Amino acid sequence: MKREKLQEFRNNKNLTQEQMASKLNITVAHYKAIEYGQRNPSFELMERIKKIFPKANIDKIFLS
């Protein structure tokens, strides 16, 4: 199931999937798999998102 909240978050930051992957220091393929719901984000990755985007609501992005 596609993670529409993650895509919305990325779009609100005016970032491409490639730019988001680069910011998170992961491959584009890995990021796309997370955004398309093919892989689950690790706790470490969620922490990285929170560190890079301090105002990000991780629960809203991944758990709603």
Summary of the structure (lengths in Angstrom):
residues: 64
radius of gyration: 10.4
end to end distance: 12.5
largest distance: 26.0
contacts: 148
relative contact order: 0.19
helix: 64%
strand: 0%
